[in-house]
Amino acid sequence: MLLEITKLNIKNEGFKRDISLVEMYVNTRSIVSVSDYAGAQPFLEEEGSSLSAEPFCLLRVNNGSHYEDIIVKGTAAMISDRIASNTKKGLING
């Protein structure tokens, strides 16, 4: 089952960083963990972004040979609830 998420996209362009939100889909079977991520707010405040008031969480995804951490808009509880509502068994497939 695919889950739509809003990813915090940071593109480093040398002297300037381009920060944006990007919609993407993640296979719920490849999600390993979800945890709140407080490190996004200080970074976004330093960059002067209007997104600094938004909550973000860290979504760890298994890509076969390695894990990828994705910074996602929303709290861990919000994402976990969306995963549970999209799948019959929730985050733990057993």
OpenMM code with the backbone's topology and positions (N, CA, C; nanometers):
from openmm import Vec3, app, unit

residues = "MET LEU LEU GLU ILE THR LYS LEU ASN ILE LYS ASN GLU GLY PHE LYS ARG ASP ILE SER LEU VAL GLU MET TYR VAL ASN THR ARG SER ILE VAL SER VAL SER ASP TYR ALA GLY ALA GLN PRO PHE LEU GLU GLU GLU GLY SER SER LEU SER ALA GLU PRO PHE CYS LEU LEU ARG VAL ASN ASN GLY SER HIS TYR GLU ASP ILE ILE VAL LYS GLY THR ALA ALA MET ILE SER ASP ARG ILE ALA SER ASN THR LYS LYS GLY LEU ILE ASN GLY".split()
positions = [
    Vec3(0.0847, -0.1165, 0.0000),
    Vec3(0.0000, 0.0000, 0.0000),
    Vec3(0.0901, 0.1240, 0.0000),
    Vec3(0.0556, 0.2228, -0.0779),
    Vec3(0.1331, 0.3464, -0.0841),
    Vec3(0.0743, 0.4515, 0.0095),
    Vec3(0.1646, 0.5261, 0.0718),
    Vec3(0.1276, 0.6325, 0.1637),
    Vec3(0.1788, 0.7645, 0.1067),
    Vec3(0.0909, 0.8631, 0.0928),
    Vec3(0.1332, 0.9947, 0.0456),
    Vec3(0.1912, 1.0729, 0.1631),
    Vec3(0.3116, 1.1267, 0.1432),
    Vec3(0.3774, 1.2069, 0.2459),
    Vec3(0.4236, 1.3389, 0.1847),
    Vec3(0.4525, 1.4341, 0.2706),
    Vec3(0.5075, 1.5627, 0.2276),
    Vec3(0.6505, 1.5708, 0.2789),
    Vec3(0.7454, 1.5594, 0.1876),
    Vec3(0.8876, 1.5543, 0.2203),
    Vec3(0.9460, 1.6951, 0.2244),
    Vec3(1.0322, 1.7195, 0.3228),
    Vec3(1.1082, 1.8442, 0.3286),
    Vec3(1.2279, 1.8261, 0.2370),
    Vec3(1.2316, 1.9008, 0.1287),
    Vec3(1.3361, 1.8896, 0.0281),
    Vec3(1.4338, 2.0058, 0.0442),
    Vec3(1.5615, 1.9741, 0.0637),
    Vec3(1.6644, 2.0766, 0.0815),
    Vec3(1.7670, 2.0590, -0.0291),
    Vec3(1.7792, 2.1611, -0.1131),
    Vec3(1.8749, 2.1582, -0.2234),
    Vec3(1.9824, 2.2615, -0.1946),
    Vec3(2.1066, 2.2162, -0.1812),
    Vec3(2.2182, 2.3045, -0.1507),
    Vec3(2.2753, 2.3600, -0.2812),
    Vec3(2.2692, 2.4914, -0.2959),
    Vec3(2.3184, 2.5566, -0.4164),
    Vec3(2.4394, 2.6446, -0.3847),
    Vec3(2.5310, 2.5946, -0.3049),
    Vec3(2.6501, 2.6710, -0.2693),
    Vec3(2.6227, 2.7696, -0.1583),
    Vec3(2.6042, 2.8967, -0.1944),
    Vec3(2.5800, 3.0003, -0.0945),
    Vec3(2.4358, 3.0025, -0.0465),
    Vec3(2.3472, 2.9399, -0.1199),
    Vec3(2.2047, 2.9438, -0.0877),
    Vec3(2.1478, 2.8022, -0.0844),
    Vec3(2.0535, 2.7796, 0.0060),
    Vec3(1.9816, 2.6526, 0.0108),
    Vec3(1.8381, 2.6763, -0.0308),
    Vec3(1.7905, 2.5935, -0.1193),
    Vec3(1.6516, 2.6016, -0.1639),
    Vec3(1.5714, 2.4994, -0.0844),
    Vec3(1.4762, 2.5476, -0.0048),
    Vec3(1.3951, 2.4617, 0.0807),
    Vec3(1.2526, 2.4598, 0.0269),
    Vec3(1.1998, 2.3388, 0.0075),
    Vec3(1.0638, 2.3267, -0.0437),
    Vec3(0.9995, 2.1999, 0.0123),
    Vec3(0.8697, 2.1912, -0.0052),
    Vec3(0.7946, 2.0710, 0.0317),
    Vec3(0.7555, 1.9985, -0.0961),
    Vec3(0.7745, 1.8671, -0.0969),
    Vec3(0.7479, 1.7865, -0.2153),
    Vec3(0.6566, 1.6708, -0.1759),
    Vec3(0.5523, 1.6493, -0.2532),
    Vec3(0.4629, 1.5358, -0.2303),
    Vec3(0.5264, 1.4116, -0.2920),
    Vec3(0.5239, 1.3016, -0.2175),
    Vec3(0.5749, 1.1758, -0.2708),
    Vec3(0.4993, 1.0598, -0.2064),
    Vec3(0.5174, 0.9413, -0.2608),
    Vec3(0.4512, 0.8217, -0.2104),
    Vec3(0.5560, 0.7219, -0.1635),
    Vec3(0.5271, 0.6565, -0.0504),
    Vec3(0.6169, 0.5577, 0.0074),
    Vec3(0.5386, 0.4284, 0.0278),
    Vec3(0.6019, 0.3168, -0.0040),
    Vec3(0.5406, 0.1868, 0.0205),
    Vec3(0.5425, 0.1610, 0.1706),
    Vec3(0.4275, 0.1385, 0.2309),
    Vec3(0.4193, 0.1196, 0.3753),
    Vec3(0.4959, -0.0043, 0.4223),
    Vec3(0.5151, -0.1021, 0.3366),
    Vec3(0.5899, -0.2227, 0.3744),
    Vec3(0.7390, -0.1945, 0.3919),
    Vec3(0.7891, -0.0863, 0.3334),
    Vec3(0.9322, -0.0554, 0.3445),
    Vec3(0.9629, 0.0405, 0.4588),
    Vec3(0.8606, 0.0887, 0.5310),
    Vec3(0.8826, 0.1800, 0.6432),
    Vec3(0.9322, 0.1004, 0.7640),
    Vec3(1.0473, 0.1425, 0.8173),
    Vec3(1.1076, 0.0749, 0.9311),
    Vec3(1.0683, 0.1442, 1.0612),
    Vec3(1.0747, 0.2780, 1.0636),
    Vec3(1.0411, 0.3509, 1.1860),
    Vec3(0.9981, 0.4931, 1.1543),
    Vec3(0.9282, 0.5525, 1.2512),
    Vec3(0.8863, 0.6928, 1.2443),
    Vec3(0.9150, 0.7539, 1.3811),
    Vec3(0.9844, 0.8679, 1.3818),
    Vec3(1.0125, 0.9351, 1.5095),
    Vec3(1.0069, 1.0858, 1.4905),
    Vec3(0.9641, 1.1559, 1.5952),
    Vec3(0.9605, 1.3019, 1.5887),
    Vec3(1.1022, 1.3550, 1.5690),
    Vec3(1.1151, 1.4643, 1.4940),
    Vec3(1.2460, 1.5205, 1.4614),
    Vec3(1.2471, 1.6692, 1.4929),
    Vec3(1.3042, 1.7046, 1.6078),
    Vec3(1.3086, 1.8446, 1.6509),
    Vec3(1.4208, 1.9221, 1.5827),
    Vec3(1.5125, 1.8553, 1.5152),
    Vec3(1.6253, 1.9215, 1.4506),
    Vec3(1.5875, 2.0056, 1.3302),
    Vec3(1.4688, 1.9856, 1.2760),
    Vec3(1.4279, 2.0614, 1.1581),
    Vec3(1.3977, 2.2073, 1.1924),
    Vec3(1.3353, 2.2323, 1.3063),
    Vec3(1.2953, 2.3687, 1.3424),
    Vec3(1.4141, 2.4635, 1.3545),
    Vec3(1.5205, 2.4308, 1.4290),
    Vec3(1.6340, 2.5241, 1.4369),
    Vec3(1.6981, 2.5505, 1.3008),
    Vec3(1.7075, 2.4465, 1.2180),
    Vec3(1.7642, 2.4636, 1.0836),
    Vec3(1.6786, 2.5581, 0.9999),
    Vec3(1.5468, 2.5375, 1.0022),
    Vec3(1.4569, 2.6204, 0.9223),
    Vec3(1.4534, 2.7645, 0.9728),
    Vec3(1.4631, 2.7840, 1.1053),
    Vec3(1.4700, 2.9193, 1.1604),
    Vec3(1.5971, 2.9901, 1.1146),
    Vec3(1.7087, 2.9172, 1.1158),
    Vec3(1.8361, 2.9731, 1.0720),
    Vec3(1.8317, 3.0133, 0.9246),
    Vec3(1.7594, 2.9374, 0.8458),
    Vec3(1.7467, 2.9662, 0.7027),
    Vec3(1.6402, 3.0719, 0.6744),
    Vec3(1.5658, 3.1117, 0.7774),
    Vec3(1.4617, 3.2130, 0.7588),
    Vec3(1.3390, 3.1610, 0.6872),
    Vec3(1.3129, 3.0322, 0.6992),
    Vec3(1.1998, 2.9713, 0.6307),
    Vec3(1.0719, 2.9871, 0.7119),
    Vec3(0.9617, 3.0052, 0.6432),
    Vec3(0.8314, 3.0152, 0.7099),
    Vec3(0.7834, 2.8789, 0.7600),
    Vec3(0.8529, 2.7726, 0.7238),
    Vec3(0.8145, 2.6374, 0.7655),
    Vec3(0.8630, 2.6031, 0.9061),
    Vec3(0.9341, 2.6942, 0.9716),
    Vec3(0.9937, 2.6642, 1.1024),
    Vec3(0.8909, 2.6351, 1.2109),
    Vec3(0.7667, 2.6775, 1.1925),
    Vec3(0.6624, 2.6521, 1.2926),
    Vec3(0.5966, 2.5154, 1.2736),
    Vec3(0.6252, 2.4493, 1.1620),
    Vec3(0.5632, 2.3202, 1.1324),
    Vec3(0.6344, 2.2069, 1.2066),
    Vec3(0.5600, 2.1036, 1.2500),
    Vec3(0.6257, 1.9861, 1.3093),
    Vec3(0.6765, 1.8939, 1.1979),
    Vec3(0.7889, 1.8291, 1.2243),
    Vec3(0.8453, 1.7342, 1.1285),
    Vec3(0.8847, 1.6069, 1.2006),
    Vec3(0.8872, 1.4966, 1.1262),
    Vec3(0.9324, 1.3701, 1.1815),
    Vec3(1.0288, 1.3045, 1.0835),
    Vec3(1.0970, 1.2024, 1.1315),
    Vec3(1.1951, 1.1305, 1.0517),
    Vec3(1.1381, 0.9933, 1.0172),
    Vec3(1.1282, 0.9665, 0.8892),
    Vec3(1.0747, 0.8401, 0.8400),
    Vec3(1.1919, 0.7587, 0.7874),
    Vec3(1.2160, 0.6420, 0.8459),
    Vec3(1.3256, 0.5554, 0.8001),
    Vec3(1.2665, 0.4492, 0.7087),
    Vec3(1.3219, 0.4414, 0.5865),
    Vec3(1.2701, 0.3522, 0.4839),
    Vec3(1.3801, 0.2550, 0.4405),
    Vec3(1.3455, 0.1287, 0.4246),
    Vec3(1.4390, 0.0274, 0.3776),
    Vec3(1.4375, 0.0268, 0.2253),
    Vec3(1.5530, 0.0554, 0.1653),
    Vec3(1.5648, 0.0559, 0.0192),
    Vec3(1.6363, -0.0676, -0.0327),
    Vec3(1.6260, -0.1766, 0.0371),
    Vec3(1.6898, -0.3004, -0.0063),
    Vec3(1.8304, -0.3146, 0.0483),
    Vec3(1.9243, -0.2390, -0.0061),
    Vec3(2.0636, -0.2514, 0.0371),
    Vec3(2.1019, -0.1496, 0.1446),
    Vec3(2.0172, -0.0507, 0.1678),
    Vec3(2.0470, 0.0520, 0.2686),
    Vec3(1.9176, 0.1156, 0.3195),
    Vec3(1.9325, 0.1958, 0.4239),
    Vec3(1.8188, 0.2689, 0.4794),
    Vec3(1.8289, 0.4148, 0.4388),
    Vec3(1.7141, 0.4772, 0.4151),
    Vec3(1.7087, 0.6197, 0.3824),
    Vec3(1.6215, 0.6903, 0.4850),
    Vec3(1.6719, 0.8006, 0.5389),
    Vec3(1.5943, 0.8826, 0.6314),
    Vec3(1.5323, 0.9973, 0.5536),
    Vec3(1.4016, 1.0141, 0.5690),
    Vec3(1.3282, 1.1194, 0.4991),
    Vec3(1.2650, 1.2093, 0.6041),
    Vec3(1.2874, 1.3400, 0.5918),
    Vec3(1.2235, 1.4357, 0.6819),
    Vec3(1.0846, 1.4643, 0.6255),
    Vec3(0.9828, 1.4379, 0.7076),
    Vec3(0.8440, 1.4434, 0.6623),
    Vec3(0.7658, 1.5441, 0.7459),
    Vec3(0.6788, 1.6197, 0.6804),
    Vec3(0.5929, 1.7157, 0.7497),
    Vec3(0.4894, 1.6401, 0.8316),
    Vec3(0.4778, 1.6769, 0.9607),
    Vec3(0.3821, 1.6139, 1.0510),
    Vec3(0.4542, 1.5480, 1.1669),
    Vec3(0.3794, 1.5130, 1.2684),
    Vec3(0.4375, 1.4443, 1.3841),
    Vec3(0.4418, 1.2939, 1.3571),
    Vec3(0.5203, 1.2236, 1.4372),
    Vec3(0.5285, 1.0780, 1.4237),
    Vec3(0.3919, 1.0141, 1.4480),
    Vec3(0.3168, 1.0668, 1.5437),
    Vec3(0.1837, 1.0129, 1.5729),
    Vec3(0.0898, 1.0304, 1.4538),
    Vec3(0.0972, 1.1466, 1.3877),
    Vec3(0.0117, 1.1713, 1.2716),
    Vec3(0.0438, 1.0731, 1.1581),
    Vec3(0.1719, 1.0530, 1.1313),
    Vec3(0.2126, 0.9623, 1.0236),
    Vec3(0.1775, 0.8182, 1.0600),
    Vec3(0.2008, 0.7803, 1.1840),
    Vec3(0.1683, 0.6452, 1.2294),
    Vec3(0.0189, 0.6171, 1.2152),
    Vec3(-0.0639, 0.7139, 1.2506),
    Vec3(-0.2091, 0.6984, 1.2355),
    Vec3(-0.2479, 0.6816, 1.0891),
    Vec3(-0.1824, 0.7564, 1.0008),
    Vec3(-0.2120, 0.7446, 0.8571),
    Vec3(-0.1683, 0.6097, 0.8032),
    Vec3(-0.0561, 0.5586, 0.8535),
    Vec3(-0.0100, 0.4252, 0.8117),
    Vec3(-0.1102, 0.3201, 0.8573),
    Vec3(-0.1532, 0.3307, 0.9822),
    Vec3(-0.2490, 0.2339, 1.0367),
    Vec3(-0.3819, 0.2372, 0.9626),
    Vec3(-0.4251, 0.3562, 0.9212),
    Vec3(-0.5534, 0.3653, 0.8505),
    Vec3(-0.5418, 0.3161, 0.7065),
    Vec3(-0.4201, 0.3157, 0.6499),
    Vec3(-0.4006, 0.2687, 0.5124),
    Vec3(-0.3743, 0.1196, 0.5034),
    Vec3(-0.3337, 0.0575, 0.6142),
    Vec3(-0.3057, -0.0850, 0.6135),
    Vec3(-0.3887, -0.1534, 0.7209),
    Vec3(-0.4177, -0.2792, 0.7004),
    Vec3(-0.4986, -0.3530, 0.7977),
    Vec3(-0.4205, -0.3831, 0.9244),
    Vec3(-0.2901, -0.4072, 0.9112),
    Vec3(-0.2111, -0.4490, 1.0261),
    Vec3(-0.1296, -0.3335, 1.0863),
    Vec3(-0.1321, -0.2145, 1.0296),
    Vec3(-0.0559, -0.1032, 1.0837),
    Vec3(0.0885, -0.1074, 1.0420),
    Vec3(0.1740, -0.0485, 1.1232),
    Vec3(0.3148, -0.0374, 1.0873),
    Vec3(0.3867, -0.1715, 1.0948),
    Vec3(0.3512, -0.2554, 1.1909),
    Vec3(0.4169, -0.3846, 1.2053),
    Vec3(0.3379, -0.4879, 1.1258),
    Vec3(0.3974, -0.5376, 1.0196),
    Vec3(0.3321, -0.6394, 0.9353),
    Vec3(0.3723, -0.7761, 0.9856),
    Vec3(0.2796, -0.8466, 1.0487),
    Vec3(0.3153, -0.9759, 1.1056),
    Vec3(0.2178, -1.0827, 1.0767),
] * unit.nanometer
topology = app.Topology()
chain = topology.addChain("A")
for resn in residues:
    res = topology.addResidue(resn, chain)
    for name in ("N", "CA", "C"):
        topology.addAtom(name, app.Element.getBySymbol(name[0]), res)
